[in-house]
């Protein structure tokens, strides 16, 4: 019977995850959260956190219960992918709402490591006499909000490295001129990745020679914060990055300034990733996609400041010479996918630095 009960818990927690992911790209810096209310093995209510500042998953779940089922709420079990909050933020505490509706049992995917919550929601529920189970599909629950947990536990953004390389391992021509590597379908995938992260970063040479917009154009979604490293402020103002259409930060060693959507932030050194990441942490940037160039990417790798890497290889394109692709260190291969001529390999850094 216990086994059946645990399997039922997993089934409904999986539904919480499915709901939670619907908020991707819209809820940061809050976590993605899903909730379902179950009575006699039947879902009578479900909801997820839809946008930052809006009602939390538990609120939407309880509000979704049909009028004829409202009397069943106090006989039901609430499943939620992340510990309910116990503090006043943009919205009232969800733990109080659960207590108010006399829900007798709550099943939680994982604890919230945000200091304002961090076990307080669980304590409040237990203090009200509610049966609480924590840790159902915990690894999956943490993976769902890997950006959120990295930000709060490591005090830096979750860092994803991305580059495209030829079959023989080059990412640009010898003169740094742009080398078109990935196909159109893969490019749409890259724009989808951009829409899922809080910020995107490139180095000086990538900005100068590729002149990227670093926006989401090929898929629906929000544009990330644009970041460029330009230590000596030698990039021309005519670049797409300086068009003021999207908020853009220029990390440099010369000046501090801000005008419209363009902000200059001075760092203490030319390769001061610690300072840059700390600044982004203070700005509540939870995730960072680093798109190049080779030197910047290798600097992140050498400093062990990366959590994921996504490497696109055009299997049919040979460059013969050029700028060599970065070399990962301490990587663990996760999986790969093929998109026409391209193969995308996904890697994880299991010992990423704080």
N, C-alpha and C positions, 0 to 999 in steps of 0.2 A: 504493500500500500504506500509506503514511503517513496519507493521508486516511482510509482505512478504519479504521486504528488509532485516529486521533483521534476519529472518529465513535463507535467502540466505547467509547472512554474517556468520551465525553459521555453515552452511553446508560447506562452503569453509574453514573456520577456522579449522573445524574438519579434513579436508584433510591436512591442515598444520601440525596438531598434528601427523597424521599418517606418514607423511614424516619425521618429526623431530625425531621420536622415532627410525628411521633407523640408526641414528648416535649414539645410546646408546653404551657406552663403548669405543668410539673412539674419542670423541671431547673434553672431559674434559682436562683442567679446563674451556673450553668454554661451553656455554649452548647448548642444542639441539634446533635447529631452523628449521622450515619448511616454505616454501613460495610457493604461487601459484599466477599466473597472469591470470585474468579472463576478457574476452571480450564478452559482450552480453550473460552472464550466461554460457559461455563455457570456460573451462580452456585451455589456449594456451601455458602455460609454468608452470613448477613446479621444485622445487629443495629443497635440504636440506643440512645442514652443515655436511659433510661426515667424516672429520678427522681434528684433531687439527692442525692449521697452514694452512689448505687448504681454498679454496674459501668459503665464507659464503653462506647461503641459497639463499639470494637475487641474488647473482651473478650467481649461478647455475640455478636458476629459469629463469632469463632473457636470459642466454646463451642457454637454452633449447628450446627457441621459434624457430620454423621452419622458414627458410628464407622467405617463402611466407606469413608468419604472422608478420614479423618484423614491418611492417608499422602500425600494430594494437596496438603496445605497448603503444603508446602515447594516445590511446583511451581506455585503459584498467584500471582495478583496481587491485592493488597488495595487497594480503593478506599475512601477516607474523605473526608468533606466538609470536615473541618478537620484541620490539622496534629496528629498524635498528641502527647500530652503527654510530657514528659521529666522530670517532677518528681514527688515524693511529695506528694499532697494527701490527699483522702479515700480515694483508691485508689492502687495502685502505678503507675509510669509505663507508658503503653501502648507507647512506643517499645521498652522492654525486652521486653515480651511479644511484639512483632513479631519482634525479633531472636531471642528464645528459640525461636520456632517456625520459624525459618529461611525466612521468607517473602522471596522474592528481589526482588520489585518492589512499590512502593507508589505509588499515584496519589492526589494530594491536591488538594482543591478550592481551598483558600487557606491562607495562613499564619495562625497564631494570634498576635494582637497582645498577649495577656496577657503581662506581663513575665516570669512564671515559665516560659513556653514560648518565644514569640517567636523561632522559628527553631531553638531548641535540639533539638527533636524531630527536625527534618529533618537537622540536623548529626549527631545520634547515629545515625540510620538510615544515612546515607551513610558514616559512619565504620565501620560494621559491614559495608560492602560491598554494601548494598542499593541497587538502582536506584530513584531517587526522581524523580517528575515533579510539579511544583507549578503550579497555576494553571488547571486544567481547569474551565471554567465558573466562573471566579473571581468575576465580578460577582454571579452567582446565589448562590454560596456565601456571599459577604459579606452579601448582602441577606437570606439566611435567618437570619443572626444579627446583624441591624442593631442590635439593642438592646445586645448583648454588645460589639460593636465600638465603638459610640458611647460606651458606659460607660468602656471602657479607653483609648480614644484621645482623647476629649474631656473625660474626667473629670467626667462628669455623666450623669444618666439620659437615655434616649431619650424625647423629649417628643412626645406626640400630643395635639392640640387637638380637641375635639369640641363641637359645639353643634347644636341644632335651631332652625330659623327658619321663619317663615310665608312664604308666597309673596311678600309685600311687604317682607320683610326685618326682622321683629321677633322677639325671643326671649322677651319677657315683657310683661305688661301694664304700663301707666304706673305703677301703684302697686306694682310689683314682684311682684304676686300671680302665682301659677303659671299658665302658659298651656300647656295640653296640646296638643302639636304633632304628635309622631310617633305612628304607629299601633302596634298591638300586635306585629305582625311585626317592625317596625323596632326596637321596644323589646327584643325577644329578641336581635336582632343586637347591640344596645348592651351587653347583659349578657354576650354572648359576648366582646365586646371587653374588658370589664372582667376576665373570667377569664384573659385573655391577658397582662395587664400586672401589674407588681409593686405599683404604687400608683395611687391615684386622688385627685384634688384638686378642691376647690371653694372659693369665697370666702365671705365672711361673709354677704352678702345671699342667696346661693343656699341656704346652710345654713339661714338663718332663715326665709325665705319658702317654699321648696320642701320643707324638712325631709326631705331624701333619706336613704336608708339606705346608698347606695353599695355595695351588696352584689350578689352573683350569686345571683339567685333564680329566674330564668326559664329557665336552662340549667344543666347540670352544670358544675362547675368550682370553683376556689379563689377565695375572696374576696381582693381586693387590700388592701394597707395603705391605710387611709383617712386623708386629710390635709385639714385645713381651715385657712384663714387667718382668724384672729380677733384682730386687733391689739390691741383694747381689751378683750378677754375679755367681750364683751357678749352672747354667745350663751347662751340658757337651757339649763340642764342637762337639760331634758326632751326635747331633740332626739334623734332616732334615732342621730345620730352619737356620742352620749355613752352609749349603752346597754351599753358594755363587751363587746359580743358579738364585735367584730372589733378588732384593734389599730388605734388611732387616734392621730394626732399633731396637736396644735394649735400652729401657729406663731403667736407673739404677741410683743408688745413689753414684757411685764410680768413674767413669771415662768418659772422652770424647775421642773418637778415631774413626778412619775410615780406612777401608782397603777393597778395591774392592767393593763388593756389601753389605758389612757389616759395619754398623755404630752404634757406641755407643753414646748415648746422656744422659748426667747427669741431673737428676731432683733434685729439692731442698728438696723433701720429699718423703716418701714411698707411699703415696696415693695422689700425687699431680696431679690430673686430670686436673686442671686448666692450669698448666704449660705444660702438655703433649698436651692438645688440642690447646693451643696457639702456641706451636712449630709446630704442624701439620698445623695450619692456615698459619703460616709464610712460610711453605714449599709448600703452595698452594694445600694441600690435601683437596678436597671438600667433601669426604664422607668416613665413617669409619664403617666397619662391625665388631662388637665385638662378638666373638664366644665362649668365656668362659675364665676361669671357673666361678663357682658360685660366688666366692668372688668378682672377677673383675666385673662381670655383676651386682651384687647387689650394688657395689660401684657407678657404673654409674647411677643406679636407685636412690640410696639415694641422690646423688648430683643433680638429675633431669637433667642429661646430656644424654637424649635419645629422639629421635624423632619417631622412629618406633620400634616395637618388633615383632619378628616372632617366635612363639613357636610351636615346632613339638612334638606331643604326639603320642607314639606308644600305640594304644588302646588295644593291646593284651599282652603287656609285663608288668608283675608285678615284682618289685625288692624286696619288703618286707622291705628293709632297704638300707641305703646308704647316699650319699650327696644330700640334698634336693635342688630342683630347686629354682632359684631366685623367688622373689615375686614382681610383678609390683606394682607401686603406681601411681595413677592419670591416669590410662589407659582408652582409649576409644576403645571398640571393633569395628573393621571394617568389617571383613568377615573371612570366613574359607574355606578351601578346603581339600578334602580327597584324599590321594594317597595310595591306597591299605590299609595296616594296619595303616597308619599314618594319623593324622589330623593336618593341619597347621593352626594356628590361627594368624591373623594379628591384631596388636594393634597400636594405635597412641597416642602420648603424646601431648595433645592440649595446654599444658602450659609449654613446654620445656624451660629450662633455656638458657640464652645467654652464 
